[in-house]
Amino acid sequence: MRYSAVGSWPGTQPLEAARTVIGELGRPDGVPHLVELPGRGPGADLVGRGAALLVDMPVDLQPSGWRLVDHVGRDLARARSMLTTDTDALAEAADSWTGRLKVAVAGPWTLAAAVQLTRGERSVVDAGARRDLVESLAEGLAQHVADVRRLVPGAEVVVQLDEPSLPSVLAGGLPTTSGWGRLPAVEAQEVEDGLRRVLASAVDAGAVDTLVHCCAADAPLALLRGTGAAGVGLDVSTLGSRGWESVAVAVEAGTRLWAGAVPTSGALPSAQQVADAVAVPWRRVGLPAADLASVVLTPACGLAVASPDAARATLTRVREAADALAEMSSG
């Protein structure tokens, strides 16, 4: 039974964070990850790090957020520098690691929903900008995967695309810059094609596994199955009966569930309670108990807002719950 975390972590010290995550997750069934430290400020956040990977699409930070510009400026240079620092810290902390190692980046649709055109509207509103952003991220992610494989030679790289904005992109739920209207929905086929292109570039660069993580309650599982992603990452607390039925369809089609089952706020439930949060609805929708062994257990979302002690305790509970779930799958 594998276990991992989502990506973000508290604090501002990359090497300390990398050592902690490798220490907590760097075990035979664990999947440690490249740490994201948004506490350092703009450029270290999900969107800023994703923008740092874009090729030939420079961005700059404006009061309203990241915006496409004509040339690389100080803000983008800082974001790229922080990403380099993070990967170097990972290389030092994971010097002798052999096995799966995850990198998480903003997906193309979350970037398109956040990064603005030069005229100030979200990039997702412009078809040409959407195509360019998909291709740019695909190229940049391929290089990122290659860099991690070079820095950690024993790593089997897993790529996670974070897509919290995906449901809003599909439903036409993103507000305009003025806030008075909503941007048009993007066709599902275009969204699926864009995700498939970016994921394929990661695999071509040597990634051994891929997943799309969407913690929204209305994650489009049917669409995600068509992208070629090997797995989907979900906050299981948001899944009602219909959501679990969609999970069952995905699992039966060969998609691995990365189950966000350990809450990241409030009191930690027991390991058995966490395991039950996955196993009980899993069985209810008719999935075999033995197939629970394919699940990867994670926290429900990132841990950036937690204290360092709470973040470590969360990962400990993830490991303990993974052991409990493994017993349930074989019992």
N, C-alpha and C positions, 0 to 999 in steps of 0.2 A: 504494500500500500504506500504510494508516494504522497509526499506533502511538500508544500512550498509556501510562498507569500506573494503578495500582489506586486510590490515594487517600492513604494515610498516608505520612508523611514524618518524618525525624528532626529533632530540635531543638525550640525553643520560640518562635522569632521568626516570626510570621506573614508579615510583609512580606518578609523575607529569603527565606523558603521559597517564597512566591508568585513572587517574581522569578526564583528558580532554576528552578522548574518551568516558568514561561512561557518562560524562556530556553532550556531544554532541549527543550521540547515545542511551543513556539509557532512552528511552521514549517508550510509548506503542507500536509503530510500528517500533522502531529501533532495530537493531541487533548489539550491541556493540561487541568488539572483544579483544582478548589477543593481546597486542601491540608487534610489532617487531621493535627493535631499532638498525638497522645496523650501525648507526653512532658510536656505541661503538667499532666497529672493528670486526675482525674475530671471529666467534663463535656466534655473534649476528645477522649475516646475514641469508638469507634464507637457504643456504646449511649448514652452521655451526649449525644452530638450528636444522635442520633435522637430521644431523649427531649425534647431542646430544641425539636424541631419539633412535638411533639404539641400539639393545640389542645384546651383545656378538660380536659386530663388531666395535672395537675401531678404531678411526682415529686420525691422527696427522696432523698439518699444516706444509706443505713444501713450498718452494718458488713457486712451480707450483700449489699449492692448497692443498685441503684435500686428505689424502692418508690413506688407510687401514694399520694398524700396529698390532703388537702382544699384546700390553698392553696399558692401559689408561695412557696417559701422561698429561703434563701441559695444552696443548691446549684444549683437550677434557674436562678436568676437569673445565676449565674456561668457556667453552660453556655451560656445564651442570649447573654450578653455576649461570650464567646469566639467563638461562631458569627458574631456581628455583626462582631467584629474581623477574623475570617478573610475574610468577604465584602468588607469595606472594603479589606483588603489586596489581595485579588484585583482589585478595581476599579482600584486604583492601578497594580498591576503589569501588568494587561491593558488599560490605558487605550485603546490603539489597536488592540486585537485584533479581527479579524473572522474568524469561522469557528466551528468546533465547540469547545465548552467543556463539560467534564463535571463534574457534581456527583454525589458518591456519598453515600448515606445508608443506614442500617440498614433492612432490609426489615421488614415487619410481623411476620413469624414469628420472626425473630431478636430483635426487641424483645419480643414476647410471651413468648419463652423466657427472657429476661433480667430484664425489669421485673416486680417482685413486686406482688401484691395487698396491700391494707392488712393482711390477716391473715398475710402472709408467704409464701404459696405463689406460684409463677410464674403470671403472667397467662394463660398458654396453657391452664391447667387449667379456666378459666371461660369458657363460651360467650359470655356477655354481654360480658365484658371483651375477648374476642377481637374481637367485632364493633365495639365502641367504639374499640378501638385501631386497627383498620383504617381506620375513618372519620376518626379524629383525625389519623392520619398522612397520609391522602390530602389532607385539608384543609391541613395544615401544609406538606406537600411542594409543593402547588400555590402557596402563598404564597412558598415558598423559590425556586421556579423563577421566579416573577414578580419577586422581588427581584433575582436574578442578572441577569435580562434588563434590568431597569432600570439596574443598576449598570454593566453591560458591554453597551451598546446593540448592539454588533456581534456579540454572541455568539449562536451557534446551540446552545441548551442540550441536552446529552445527560444523561439521568438513569440512574444505576446504583444498583440496589438490591442491597445486600450481604446475603446470606443464608447465613452459615456454619452456622447452626443448623437450616436447613431439613430436611436428612435425618433428624436426631434428632426433630424435630417429627412428621414423617411416620411414623417407625418406632417411636414410643413409647420413645425412648432417653434422654429427659431424666430426671435423677434428681429425686426429691422433695426437699423442704427437709431432711428428716431424713437423706437419703442412703441410706435402707434400701429404697426402692422406686423404681419408674419411673412417670412420668406417662403416662396413656393417649395413644395416637396421635391426631392430628387427621385427620379424613377428607380424602383427597386433593382432593375437589371443593371443600371449604371453603378449603383452602390455595390452590388455583388461583384461586378466586373472589376471595380477599383480595388476592392479588398483582395480578390483573387490575384490580381497583378502584383500587389505589394507582397503578399504571402509567398507567391511563386519566386519572387526575386530573393527572398530570404532563403528558401530551399535551394535555389541555384547557387547561392553563396556558401552553402554548407550547413545550414540549420537542419537539425535532425527531427525537429518537432515544431509545431506551430499551434497557436490558439488565438481566438479573439475573446477579449474580456469586456463584458458589458454589465455593469452592476445595476442598470435600470430595470424596473419591474416589467417593462414591456420589451425586453430584448428579443429581436426578431430571429428566433432560432431556425425557422425554416430557411430564411435567407442565408444565415451563417453556414448551414450545412452545405450550401452550394458554392461556397467560396474556396473549398479545398482545405480549410483549416482542420487540423486533426482534432482540435478540442475547442470547447467553449467554456469560458469562466463566468460564473453567475453567483450572485448573492442569493443563496437558497431561501433566505427569509422572505424574499419578495415573491416567491413562486407559490401561487395558489394551485388548486387542483388542475386547472387548464395548463398552467406553466409546467407542472410535473408531467402532464401528458405529452407536452411538446418535448420535454427532456427525454421521455421514453422513446419517442420516435427517433430523436437524434442518436441516442445510445444504440438503438437497434440497427441504425444505419452505419454504425461504426465510429461515431463521434465520441470522444472522451469528455467526461464531465470534470471540470476543475471546480469543485464545490466550495464556494465561499461560505463556510458554516460556522466559523468562530467570530462572534461579534467583536467589533473594535471599539466599542464604547459601553459603559456600564460594567456591571459585575460579570466576570467570566463564568459561563456555565461549566458544569463538570465535563470531563472527557466523554462520559457516557451520554450526557444530554446532547453534546455536539454530534456524536455518532448517530444517535437516534434521529436528529434533525435531517439527516441524509437517508438513513436506512429505512425508517418508517414509511415516508412517502415513496421511496424507491420500490419497496415491496408492494405498496398500495396500487401502483400503476402497473404491476405485473412484471417488473424486471426481476430476473433471478438474483438471489442473494449472492451467489458466487461471483456475479459480475460487479459487485461492489469493489472487488479487488482492482478494477480498472480506474476507479475514481482517484483524482488527486485532490487532497484536502488543503484548503487555504483559509486565511482570514477572509472576512466578508469584503473588505476593501483595504486600501492602503493604511499604513500606520503612522503617517507623518504627524498627526495631531496628538498622538499618544506620548506619554512620557517614555524615556528609554526603558525604565523598569517594566512598565506596562507592555511595551512592545515585545520585550524579551519573554514576559509571561505569556503573551498571546501565542508566540511561536512554540513555547513549551506545550501549551494546551493543544495546539495543532498536532504536534508529534504524538501526544498522548491519545488524542481522539483518533488519529490515524491507526494507532495500534488497536484501539477498541473496535474500529470499523473493520480492520483486517480479521479480527477474531469473529465478528459477525458474518463476514463473507465466507468463512470456512466452517462455521458451526452448523 
